[in-house]
Amino acid sequence: MVARKAHKLTFSQEYDFQLIGITSHDNDYHICWKIDQSLDMHLIKLENLHIYNNKFKISQDFSLYHYYDEDTVTEYHLISNRCENGFLLEEIRNIDFLLKISGDTDEQFLNDLTQRLRVIEGITAAFELDPSQLKSREKLIF
């Protein structure tokens, strides 16, 4: 009799994006307009990010905006962290919006972008977040 060897497949999701948390009392379209004006972006409204929350057994829709910078080959998504019936990322309830940045960026680029966001009227705080430290980070893979 030959002994059977079991192999276990493990999967580790890579988070190849940067994340900036934004706090603001403005609504989503107003904060988009301010970011567009200040950072020369052209965020476009996409279909809402639809998430089914297993914990509360409810569907949630979060505002989602997109901009692709062809010059730097960088993609930006502005995502609302709040909706009428909850939060996208429960562990950071104090954050109103998330700016997801995908592309070849370095630490200096991210620091500069965060500083530029902080001086926009209506943004009360902007700071870098480490996606690997967030419990519900898989919701940001789309």
Buried (B, 14 or more C-beta within 10 A) or exposed (E): EEEEEEEEEEEEEEBEBBBBBBBBEBEBEEBBEBBBEBBEBEBEEBEBBEBEBEEEEEEBBBBBBBBBBEEEEBBBBBBBBBBEEBBBBBEBEEBBBBBBBBBEBEEEBBEEBBEBBBEBEEBEEBEBBEBEEBEBBEBBEE
